[in-house]
Amino acid sequence: MFLVDGYGYQTALSRLGLSGRLDYVERNLIETWFHTLKVRVDRFHNSWVGSHGSVREWFIQFAQYYNFHRPHQSLDGRTPVEEVTN
């Protein structure tokens, strides 16, 4: 498929069942996660004395906390795991 100016590409998208509009919901969720991660990292990055392995372990622990234990306002106080499993 070629994208061109005008009505042609809208017709092509329509034939494929696509609207051509972007849905930013997934992007916003990822950006929110990265913002949360950045806030946590900014709290200690100047004083971190650990190794690369300890940083990796911190990220694993953070992901565990974020997905299994931390209630999310956008999920009405549920964790992501609770949202997926219910």
Secondary structure by P-SEA (a helix, b strand, c coil): ccccccaaaaaaaaaacccccccaaaaaaaaaaaaaaaaaaaaccccccccaaaaaaaaaaaaaaacccbbbcccccccaaaaaac
